[in-house]
Amino acid sequence: MAFGVLAIDLGTTGVKVAVVDPDGAVLTSAGEVLPLLFTADGGAEQDPAGWWEAIGRCSRRAISESPLRRNDITIVAVTTQYASTVVVAADGMPLHNTVMWMDQRGRRHNTVKRDAASAATWLEVHGMVPSGNDDTGHVAYIRREHPGVYAAAFAFVEPMDYIAARMTGTVTATHSTMFPMFACDNRVWGATEYSEVLLDLSGMEIDKLPPLVPMGETRGMLTTAAADHLGVSTVAVLADATIDSVTSAVGTGAIEAERCGLIIGTTSVMVTHLDSKRHDLAHGLSTAPSPLTDRFFLVAENGIGGKALDVFVNNVVYPIDGLGIAAPDDAYERVTAAAADVPPGANGVIFQPWLVGSMAPGHARHVRGGFTNLGLTSNRADMARAVFEGVALNAAWLLPYFSALAERHYDEVVIGGGGAGVALWGQIMADCFGVVVRRLTDSRTTNARGAALLALAQVGHIDVGDVPQMLTTAETHEPDAAAHACYAERLGAFIDFHDRTAPVYQAMHSRHRTPPTTEAPTTEAPTSLNSTESTS
């Protein structure tokens, strides 16, 4: 009998829903852009009820366009962005807007213990030290500024656990999904109880946290109302809801340390799986428990990825400012073609992709992006090439630190996400890394496909070890020796520029603090959790 998986990927700026067959192939997909609300005091919020409505619309549309029918969809998988806080009632209904991961208002109410002894405990038990610009701060903000909401809260949960609750009618979480809440002992895989030591350090109340269920197991049957909302079978089961970095790793085949995945979505995220808890906080690297048995996922948030190209196309080449022409339907294709005609090195132009700050491995909050080394003959084609190269150089800067923590040398990197659909980017990545880069097919649905594959493994239909062989390749890019030599030299200047200008940006942004004005993420201190959206 035919059956399928409905895979839901909720990112910061949008939702994607895919119908996936038992072999892991994406049959159809649908998506919507999600609005963000920014406040003048550093707030960033989203409407969780709006998430649920958008998920329903996209789900019904994707199923209607697929060869499968409603009764064929018997498994639902959910993956979402994380370090965002949703306040829910006992039935899973939201009580307040989601306080998003880039919200900064928690800092002013943060009471987390961060003295030297406490910081050592945080690192030993959890693996990171909360800053207040995270779930601990979000909860503190709600407790102080929305006391009625705090009092009414049954639990503070992550987005994937909120969606799971809406589907099953039961509020639960796992050791993995509670990683951003800084409430679990991560020294041993598979905790089903909260850490009293960490709760004492954070001031979090245990009765405001959701019950923990085992990782890697299904969350239960969908309610009839949820099944109707999604347009799936009334006997559908919800697989374990997960953090999107996990499904980024699964979706790129990085299920063990020997494999490295890179998602080029709104941001660039490098991922793999390790057999133990590790961290390199000086360079923004940490691990968290994975639903894959006895494994920890290593995630490195590299910073702005595909958003850099979006900004260049819409703010520089085709801005709506009365100074240029309206963007044609093939704007991205035109810009990519122009970049492809420019030789490696972009005729000397360098682009720094730190539009919202430098993340791993630079990890400097106040650094910003831009173009440097422009000359009298520089043009927009050079700048376009430099955008692709800047994102690739940033990832190339990260790769050695990532490899060192994983204790592996990578001779291949598998890339997914929307940016992986651009062949030019794949070749530039290979030339910057000096290793083979493999671009996946259906790259925009990498996370959704990863969620579906994880769900198929959890219900016993496939072996998770077979996942890498189930992925299909759009193109394999071999590094060009001459181009790699050019980029190796350019990388030194790229890093040097970052380090030399960091104090300048620090001074500028310390004097002129402004609230965020786009959906792009902000960076955090090396000791804090800094989730970035990696929509595929």
C-alpha positions as CSV (number, residue, x, y, z in Angstrom):
1,M,0.0,0.0,0.0
2,A,1.3,3.5,-0.9
3,F,2.1,5.7,2.0
4,G,3.8,9.0,2.5
5,V,5.4,11.4,5.0
6,L,4.3,15.0,5.5
7,A,7.4,16.9,6.5
8,I,7.1,20.4,8.0
9,D,10.1,22.8,8.1
10,L,9.4,25.9,10.1
11,G,12.1,28.5,9.8
12,T,12.4,32.1,11.0
13,T,11.3,33.7,7.7
14,G,9.0,31.0,6.3
15,V,7.5,27.5,6.4
16,K,8.0,24.7,3.9
17,V,5.9,21.6,3.8
18,A,6.9,18.6,1.6
19,V,5.2,15.3,0.8
20,V,7.9,12.6,0.8
21,D,7.6,9.0,-0.4
22,P,9.0,6.0,1.5
23,D,12.3,6.2,-0.5
24,G,12.9,9.7,0.7
25,A,12.0,11.4,-2.6
26,V,10.2,14.8,-2.4
27,L,7.0,14.5,-4.4
28,T,5.6,18.0,-3.9
29,S,6.2,21.0,-1.6
30,A,4.6,24.3,-0.7
31,G,5.7,27.2,1.4
32,E,4.8,30.7,2.7
33,V,6.7,33.7,4.0
34,L,6.1,34.5,7.7
35,P,6.1,38.0,9.0
36,L,8.2,39.2,12.0
37,L,7.3,41.9,14.4
38,F,10.2,44.1,15.7
39,T,9.9,46.5,18.6
40,A,11.9,49.6,19.3
41,D,13.3,48.1,22.5
42,G,15.0,45.2,20.8
43,G,12.1,42.8,20.6
44,A,11.5,40.3,17.9
45,E,8.2,38.3,17.9
46,Q,6.1,36.1,15.7
47,D,2.5,34.9,16.0
48,P,2.5,31.1,16.7
49,A,-1.2,30.9,15.8
50,G,-0.1,32.3,12.4
51,W,2.5,29.5,12.1
52,W,-0.3,26.9,12.6
53,E,-2.6,28.4,10.0
54,A,0.3,28.7,7.5
55,I,1.3,25.1,8.1
56,G,-2.3,23.9,7.5
57,R,-2.6,25.8,4.2
58,C,0.8,24.6,2.9
59,S,0.1,21.0,4.0
60,R,-3.3,20.8,2.3
61,R,-1.8,22.4,-0.9
62,A,1.2,20.1,-1.0
63,I,-1.0,17.0,-0.6
64,S,-3.5,18.1,-3.2
65,E,-0.7,18.5,-5.7
66,S,0.9,15.1,-4.9
67,P,0.1,11.7,-6.4
68,L,-0.8,10.6,-2.8
69,R,-4.2,11.1,-1.2
70,R,-5.1,12.1,2.3
71,N,-5.4,8.6,3.7
72,D,-1.9,7.8,2.3
73,I,-0.2,10.3,4.6
74,T,0.2,8.3,7.8
75,I,3.4,9.9,9.2
76,V,4.0,13.6,10.0
77,A,7.5,15.0,10.8
78,V,8.3,18.4,12.2
79,T,11.5,20.4,12.3
80,T,11.9,24.0,13.3
81,Q,14.2,26.9,14.2
82,Y,15.1,27.0,17.8
83,A,16.0,29.1,20.8
84,S,12.6,30.9,20.4
85,T,10.2,30.7,23.3
86,V,6.5,29.9,23.0
87,V,4.2,30.2,26.0
88,V,1.5,27.5,26.0
89,A,-1.6,26.4,28.0
90,A,-2.1,22.8,29.0
91,D,-3.8,22.0,25.7
92,G,-0.9,23.4,23.7
93,M,-2.6,26.6,22.7
94,P,-0.4,29.7,22.6
95,L,-0.8,32.4,25.3
96,H,1.5,35.1,23.8
97,N,3.5,35.9,20.7
98,T,6.7,33.8,20.4
99,V,9.7,35.6,21.7
100,M,12.1,34.9,18.8
101,W,15.7,33.8,19.1
102,M,17.1,37.3,18.1
103,D,15.0,39.1,20.8
104,Q,17.3,41.1,23.0
105,R,14.9,42.2,25.8
106,G,15.8,39.3,28.1
107,R,19.2,40.8,28.9
108,R,17.8,43.5,31.1
109,H,16.0,41.0,33.3
110,N,18.6,38.2,33.2
111,T,19.3,36.7,36.6
112,V,21.3,33.7,35.5
113,K,24.4,33.1,37.6
114,R,27.5,33.7,35.5
115,D,30.4,34.1,38.0
116,A,33.5,32.0,37.4
117,A,32.4,29.0,39.4
118,S,28.9,29.0,37.9
119,A,30.3,29.4,34.3
120,A,32.5,26.4,34.9
121,T,29.4,24.4,36.0
122,W,27.4,25.6,33.0
123,L,30.1,24.4,30.7
124,E,30.6,21.1,32.4
125,V,26.9,20.1,32.7
126,H,25.3,21.9,29.8
127,G,28.1,22.8,27.4
128,M,27.3,26.5,27.0
129,V,26.7,29.5,29.3
130,P,23.4,31.4,28.9
131,S,23.7,35.1,28.3
132,G,20.1,36.3,28.7
133,N,19.7,36.7,24.9
134,D,18.3,33.2,24.8
135,D,15.4,31.2,26.4
136,T,16.5,32.0,29.9
137,G,16.3,35.7,29.1
138,H,13.0,35.3,27.2
139,V,11.4,33.6,30.2
140,A,12.8,36.3,32.5
141,Y,11.4,39.0,30.2
142,I,7.9,37.5,30.2
143,R,8.0,37.0,34.0
144,R,8.8,40.6,34.6
145,E,6.9,42.4,31.9
146,H,4.0,40.1,31.3
147,P,3.3,38.6,34.8
148,G,-0.2,37.6,33.9
149,V,1.0,35.5,30.9
150,Y,3.7,34.0,33.1
151,A,1.2,33.0,35.8
152,A,-1.1,31.4,33.2
153,A,1.6,29.5,31.4
154,F,1.5,25.7,31.6
155,A,4.9,25.6,30.0
156,F,7.6,27.4,28.0
157,V,8.5,25.4,24.9
158,E,10.4,25.5,21.7
159,P,8.6,25.9,18.4
160,M,8.8,22.3,17.4
161,D,7.3,21.3,20.7
162,Y,4.5,23.8,20.3
163,I,3.7,22.4,16.9
164,A,3.8,18.9,18.3
165,A,1.4,19.9,21.1
166,R,-1.0,21.4,18.5
167,M,-0.9,18.1,16.7
168,T,-1.3,15.7,19.5
169,G,-3.0,17.7,22.2
170,T,-0.2,16.9,24.7
171,V,2.6,19.2,25.7
172,T,5.9,17.4,25.7
173,A,9.6,18.0,24.9
174,T,12.8,16.0,24.7
175,H,16.4,16.2,25.9
176,S,17.3,17.5,22.4
177,T,14.6,20.1,22.0
178,M,15.2,21.5,25.5
179,F,18.9,22.2,24.8
180,P,18.2,25.9,24.2
181,M,16.4,26.1,27.6
182,F,19.6,25.4,29.5
183,A,17.7,23.0,31.7
184,C,19.2,19.5,31.0
185,D,22.4,17.7,31.9
186,N,24.1,17.1,28.5
187,R,26.9,15.0,29.8
188,V,24.9,11.8,29.2
189,W,22.7,11.2,26.2
190,G,18.9,10.7,26.7
191,A,17.9,12.6,29.8
192,T,14.2,12.4,30.8
193,E,14.5,14.7,33.8
194,Y,15.7,18.2,34.3
195,S,18.9,19.2,36.0
196,E,18.3,20.6,39.5
197,V,21.8,22.1,39.4
198,L,21.1,24.1,36.1
199,L,17.6,25.1,37.3
200,D,19.2,26.6,40.4
201,L,21.7,28.5,38.3
202,S,19.1,29.9,35.9
203,G,16.2,30.5,38.3
204,M,13.9,28.6,35.9
205,E,10.9,27.0,37.6
206,I,10.5,23.3,36.9
207,D,6.7,23.5,36.9
208,K,6.9,25.9,34.0
209,L,8.8,23.4,31.8
210,P,7.2,20.6,29.7
211,P,7.4,17.0,30.6
212,L,10.4,15.2,28.9
213,V,9.8,12.2,26.8
214,P,12.5,9.9,25.2
215,M,14.2,11.1,22.1
216,G,13.9,9.3,18.9
217,E,10.4,8.0,19.5
218,T,7.0,9.0,18.0
219,R,5.1,11.7,19.9
220,G,1.8,10.0,19.4
221,M,-1.3,10.0,17.2
222,L,-2.7,13.2,15.7
223,T,-6.0,14.5,17.1
224,T,-8.9,14.4,14.6
225,A,-8.9,18.2,14.5
226,A,-5.1,18.3,13.7
227,A,-5.5,15.7,11.0
228,D,-8.3,17.6,9.4
229,H,-6.3,20.9,9.6
230,L,-3.3,19.3,7.8
231,G,-5.4,17.2,5.5
232,V,-3.7,13.9,6.5
233,S,-5.0,10.5,7.6
234,T,-6.9,10.3,10.8
235,V,-4.6,7.5,11.9
236,A,-1.4,9.5,11.2
237,V,1.3,9.5,13.8
238,L,3.7,12.3,14.7
239,A,7.3,11.3,14.6
240,D,9.7,12.9,17.1
241,A,9.7,16.7,16.5
242,T,13.3,18.1,16.1
243,I,15.6,21.0,16.0
244,D,16.3,22.0,12.4
245,S,20.1,21.6,12.7
246,V,19.5,17.9,13.3
247,T,17.5,17.6,10.1
248,S,20.1,19.7,8.3
249,A,22.6,17.0,9.3
250,V,20.3,14.1,8.3
251,G,19.3,15.9,5.1
252,T,22.9,16.2,4.0
253,G,23.8,12.7,5.1
254,A,26.0,13.9,8.0
255,I,24.8,11.3,10.5
256,E,28.3,10.5,11.7
257,A,31.6,12.4,12.2
258,E,33.0,11.2,8.9
259,R,30.5,13.3,6.9
260,C,30.2,17.1,6.8
261,G,27.1,19.0,5.7
262,L,26.6,22.6,4.9
263,I,23.2,24.3,4.5
264,I,23.1,27.5,2.5
265,G,19.8,29.0,3.4
266,T,19.1,32.4,4.8
267,T,22.2,31.6,6.8
268,S,25.0,29.1,6.4
269,V,25.2,26.3,8.9
270,M,27.8,23.5,9.0
271,V,26.7,20.3,10.7
272,T,27.7,16.7,11.5
273,H,27.2,14.1,14.3
274,L,29.7,13.1,17.0
275,D,29.7,10.4,19.7
276,S,30.3,12.8,22.6
277,K,29.6,16.2,24.0
278,R,32.2,18.7,22.9
279,H,32.6,22.5,22.4
280,D,35.0,25.2,21.1
281,L,33.2,28.2,22.4
282,A,36.0,30.6,21.4
283,H,35.0,29.9,17.8
284,G,31.2,29.4,18.3
285,L,31.1,25.6,18.1
286,S,29.1,23.4,20.4
287,T,27.2,20.1,20.4
288,A,23.7,19.1,21.6
289,P,22.0,15.8,22.1
290,S,20.6,14.4,18.9
291,P,17.6,12.1,18.5
292,L,20.0,9.7,16.8
293,T,20.9,7.2,19.5
294,D,24.0,8.1,21.5
295,R,25.0,10.9,19.2
296,F,25.4,14.6,19.6
297,F,25.0,17.0,16.7
298,L,27.7,19.5,16.1
299,V,26.4,22.7,14.7
300,A,28.3,25.8,13.6
301,E,26.3,28.9,12.7
302,N,28.5,30.5,10.1
303,G,26.3,33.6,9.6
304,I,24.5,35.1,6.6
305,G,24.4,32.8,3.6
306,G,21.8,33.1,0.8
307,K,20.4,36.3,2.4
308,A,23.6,38.1,1.2
309,L,22.6,37.4,-2.4
310,D,19.1,38.5,-1.7
311,V,20.3,41.8,-0.2
312,F,22.6,42.4,-3.1
313,V,19.9,41.7,-5.7
314,N,17.1,43.7,-4.0
315,N,19.0,46.5,-2.3
316,V,21.9,47.2,-4.7
317,V,21.0,45.9,-8.2
318,Y,17.3,46.3,-8.3
319,P,16.3,48.5,-5.3
320,I,12.9,50.1,-5.0
321,D,14.3,53.6,-4.4
322,G,13.6,55.4,-7.7
323,L,17.2,55.1,-8.8
324,G,16.9,51.9,-10.8
325,I,14.6,49.6,-12.7
326,A,12.2,47.2,-11.2
327,A,13.5,43.7,-10.6
328,P,12.7,41.4,-13.5
329,D,11.4,37.9,-12.9
330,D,14.8,36.4,-13.6
331,A,16.7,38.9,-11.4
332,Y,18.7,36.2,-9.6
333,E,19.6,34.4,-12.8
334,R,20.9,37.6,-14.3
335,V,23.0,38.4,-11.3
336,T,24.4,34.9,-11.2
337,A,25.2,34.9,-14.9
338,A,27.0,38.2,-14.5
339,A,29.0,36.8,-11.6
340,A,29.9,33.7,-13.6
341,D,31.6,35.8,-16.2
342,V,34.0,37.3,-13.7
343,P,37.2,35.4,-12.9
344,P,38.0,34.0,-9.4
345,G,39.0,36.8,-7.1
346,A,36.3,39.1,-8.4
347,N,38.9,41.4,-10.0
348,G,40.1,42.3,-6.5
349,V,36.7,43.1,-4.9
350,I,36.0,41.5,-1.5
351,F,32.7,41.1,0.1
352,Q,32.3,40.6,3.9
353,P,29.0,38.8,4.6
354,W,28.8,39.9,8.2
355,L,25.6,41.9,7.6
356,V,24.3,41.0,11.1
357,G,27.6,40.4,12.8
358,S,30.2,37.7,12.6
359,M,29.2,34.3,13.8
360,A,31.4,31.1,13.9
361,P,34.4,31.2,13.8
362,G,34.9,35.0,14.2
363,H,32.1,35.5,16.7
364,A,32.2,39.3,16.9
365,R,28.8,40.8,17.5
366,H,29.4,44.3,16.2
367,V,31.3,43.6,13.0
368,R,29.3,44.4,9.9
369,G,29.6,43.6,6.2
370,G,30.4,45.5,3.0
371,F,32.5,45.6,-0.1
372,T,36.2,46.5,0.1
373,N,39.0,47.1,-2.5
374,L,36.7,48.8,-5.0
375,G,38.6,50.6,-7.7
376,L,37.8,52.9,-10.6
377,T,37.0,49.9,-12.9
378,S,35.0,47.8,-10.4
379,N,31.5,47.1,-11.4
380,R,28.4,45.3,-10.3
381,A,29.4,42.1,-11.9
382,D,32.6,42.1,-9.8
383,M,30.5,42.8,-6.7
384,A,28.1,40.0,-7.6
385,R,31.0,37.5,-7.9
386,A,32.4,38.9,-4.6
387,V,29.1,38.1,-2.8
388,F,29.2,34.4,-3.8
389,E,32.9,34.4,-2.8
390,G,32.4,36.2,0.5
391,V,29.9,33.6,1.7
392,A,32.2,30.8,0.6
393,L,35.3,32.3,2.2
394,N,33.4,32.7,5.5
395,A,32.6,28.9,5.4
396,A,36.2,28.1,4.4
397,W,37.4,30.1,7.4
398,L,35.1,27.9,9.6
399,L,36.0,24.5,8.1
400,P,39.4,23.9,9.9
401,Y,37.9,24.7,13.3
402,F,34.9,22.5,12.6
403,S,37.2,19.7,11.4
404,A,39.4,20.0,14.5
405,L,36.5,19.7,16.9
406,A,35.1,16.7,15.0
407,E,38.7,15.2,14.8
408,R,38.2,14.5,11.2
409,H,39.7,15.7,7.9
410,Y,37.0,16.2,5.3
411,D,37.7,15.6,1.6
412,E,34.1,16.2,0.7
413,V,31.4,18.6,1.9
414,V,27.7,18.0,1.0
415,I,25.7,21.2,0.5
416,G,21.9,21.7,0.7
417,G,19.5,24.6,1.1
418,G,18.4,27.1,-1.4
419,G,21.9,28.3,-2.2
420,A,22.9,24.8,-3.2
421,G,20.6,25.2,-6.2
422,V,23.2,27.5,-7.7
423,A,25.9,25.6,-9.6
424,L,28.3,28.6,-9.5
425,W,28.1,28.6,-5.7
426,G,28.9,25.0,-5.5
427,Q,32.1,25.5,-7.6
428,I,33.2,28.5,-5.6
429,M,32.7,26.5,-2.4
430,A,34.9,23.7,-3.8
431,D,37.6,26.1,-4.9
432,C,37.5,27.9,-1.5
433,F,37.6,24.7,0.5
434,G,40.0,22.9,-1.7
435,V,37.9,19.8,-1.4
436,V,35.1,18.2,-3.4
437,V,31.6,19.7,-2.9
438,R,28.5,17.8,-3.7
439,R,25.3,19.7,-4.3
440,L,22.1,17.9,-3.5
441,T,19.0,17.7,-5.7
442,D,15.8,19.3,-4.3
443,S,18.1,21.4,-2.2
444,R,15.4,23.8,-1.1
445,T,13.7,21.0,0.8
446,T,16.9,19.6,2.4
447,N,15.5,20.1,6.0
448,A,12.1,18.8,5.2
449,R,13.5,15.8,3.5
450,G,15.9,15.3,6.5
451,A,12.9,15.4,8.8
452,A,11.1,12.8,6.7
453,L,14.1,10.5,6.6
454,L,14.5,10.7,10.3
455,A,10.8,9.9,10.8
456,L,11.1,6.9,8.4
457,A,14.0,5.6,10.5
458,Q,12.1,6.1,13.7
459,V,9.1,4.0,12.6
460,G,11.5,1.3,11.4
461,H,10.9,1.7,7.6
462,I,14.6,2.5,6.9
463,D,17.9,2.2,8.7
464,V,19.3,5.6,9.5
465,G,22.7,4.3,8.3
466,D,21.3,4.1,4.8
467,V,20.4,7.8,4.6
468,P,23.6,9.0,2.9
469,Q,23.0,6.5,0.1
470,M,19.4,7.6,-0.3
471,L,20.4,11.2,-1.2
472,T,20.8,12.2,-4.8
473,T,23.4,14.5,-6.2
474,A,22.7,17.3,-8.6
475,E,26.4,17.9,-9.4
476,T,29.8,17.2,-8.0
477,H,32.3,20.0,-8.0
478,E,36.1,19.3,-8.0
479,P,38.3,22.1,-6.8
480,D,40.4,24.0,-9.4
481,A,44.0,24.2,-8.2
482,A,44.6,27.7,-9.5
483,A,41.3,29.1,-8.1
484,H,42.0,27.4,-4.8
485,A,45.4,29.1,-4.6
486,C,43.8,32.5,-5.3
487,Y,41.1,32.0,-2.6
488,A,43.7,30.7,-0.1
489,E,45.5,34.0,-0.4
490,R,42.3,36.0,-0.4
491,L,41.1,34.2,2.8
492,G,44.1,35.6,4.7
493,A,43.1,39.1,3.8
494,F,39.5,38.3,4.6
495,I,40.3,37.2,8.1
496,D,42.8,40.0,8.7
497,F,40.2,42.6,7.7
498,H,37.7,41.0,10.1
499,D,40.1,41.2,13.0
500,R,41.5,44.6,12.3
501,T,38.1,46.3,11.9
502,A,36.3,44.6,14.8
503,P,37.3,47.4,17.3
504,V,36.1,50.0,14.9
505,Y,32.7,48.4,14.6
506,Q,32.6,47.8,18.3
507,A,33.0,51.5,18.9
508,M,30.5,52.5,16.2
509,H,27.7,50.2,17.4
510,S,28.3,50.9,21.1
511,R,27.6,54.6,20.5
512,H,24.7,54.1,18.0
513,R,22.5,51.3,19.1
514,T,19.5,50.7,16.9
515,P,16.8,48.0,17.0
516,P,16.9,45.3,14.3
517,T,15.1,46.3,11.1
518,T,15.2,43.1,9.1
519,E,14.4,39.4,9.6
520,A,18.1,38.6,9.7
521,P,19.7,37.3,12.9
522,T,22.0,39.0,15.3
523,T,25.1,37.4,16.8
524,E,25.8,36.6,20.3
525,A,28.8,36.2,22.7
526,P,30.9,33.1,22.4
527,T,29.4,31.6,25.5
528,S,25.7,31.9,24.4
529,L,23.4,29.9,22.3
530,N,23.0,31.5,19.0
531,S,20.5,29.7,16.8
532,T,20.2,30.8,13.2
533,E,17.5,30.0,10.8
534,S,18.6,27.6,8.1
535,T,15.7,27.4,5.9
536,S,16.5,25.1,2.9
